[in-house]
Amino acid sequence: MVYRQIMSADALSDVIAMPQIFKNKRVEVIIREAPETVPAPKIDMANIGRMMDGSITQSLIGIVPDRGKSLDDYRAERLLKYECVD
């Protein structure tokens, strides 16, 4: 079952946070029953391997150039740059 109504966005502002773009405008409200919670699939090492092979993750490897720095070098660089937020 679905409930649908067109109403003023201002009337909904006390119920739900509305973007400013909707202020003084009419909006369509659709209410329907949410599906039952579905448990997350179990992830094991075989699944992770399948996710990595031929995926977007695989295509990202090598995008950032290797500058020969260690993680500690990058960490020190970031701390110098961002340790003071003034």
Secondary structure by P-SEA (a helix, b strand, c coil): cbbbbbbbccccccccccccccccbbbbbbbcccccccccccccaaaaaaaaccccccccccccccccccaaaaaaaaaaaccccc
